[in-house]
Amino acid sequence: MSLTLAGARYRYAGTARDVLDGIDLEVAPGRVVGLAGANESGKSTVCLVASGLAPASIGGRLDGSVSIDGIETKGMAPHEAAQRCGVLFQNPTTQLSGTTVTVFEEIAFGPRNLGLEIGEIVGRVEWVLDTLGIAALAPKDPARLSGGQAQLVALASVLALRPAYLVLDEPTSQLDPQGTRLVGEALAGLAAETGTGILIVEHKTELLAAMAHDVAVLETGRIALAGPAPEVLADPRLAELGVEPPASARLRLALGAAGLGSDRDVFDAIDGAAAGGPRVGGRPAGEAPAVGPPVNA
């Protein structure tokens, strides 16, 4: 059971070349897979394909296999794919419904459409407001939010649906470091506690280092690097692929260039600082408060 791309090739309608060229990627339940790469490397297209939006909703040609828990997305209606795999893109305002007058109602919009009981809906909304630290936004008009606030509310709306998988395209692009850390903690806790599989596109490799189990790096529609996050994010080829390594990796490289590559104590201290990982509510991510199983688990 997983969200799987196997030899996935995709071209947009009206174009003559593939934007994705044989992508192999797997997001297992409870795993966080980071996706990095230079601009125009195909990261957002992977999100469209992985979530089932391409080609079902936007057209184009998809070859190879894309499946969610063994079911090919080519055979799914868009609403079926959406219930199995939640998706969030870079511009949050395009994902707000435009039909509600408060943030609370906006976050409740999706769960209401699932036909859930009122108590369950309220519980989900209150949980996600607390998890993302945005309870103060509950009575506000979604149309009057700042960019960062709208991004958090859009993410909250997706999390409230509790799909089995999440595909997130730069969910922290408009957030400050504190907001970025909060989102990282919430997502890591969600994966650990509920078994939600998460595919997250991020330029912020510090966030990927803190929360991702595995990382893949794209280069012109192909996967150039893939493997466990610590190995990929320390790979010296990362910068050549247009991805800034996390601070710990840059520090290791600088120390090596300064002739301190054999100083075990120094490297142990670097690794120890980087290994703290995301924490949820003051606990390690694996000890996050229970939030219930995904809807489609």
Buried (B, 14 or more C-beta within 10 A) or exposed (E): EBBBBEEBBBBBEEEEEBBBBBBBBBBBBBBBBBBBBBEEBBBBBBBBBBBBBBBBBEEBEBEBBBBBBEEEBEEBEBEBBBBBBBBBBBBBBEBBEEEBEBBBBBBBBBBEEBEBEEEEBBBBBBBBBEBBBBBEBBEBEBEEBEEBBBBBBBBBBBBBBBBBBBBBBBBBBBBEEEBBBBBBBBBBBBBBBBBBBBBBBBBBBBBBBBBBBBBBBBBBBBBBBBEEBBEBBBBEEBEEBBBBBBBBBBBBBEBBEEEEEEEEEBBEEBEEEBEEBBBBEEEBBEEBEEBEEBBBB
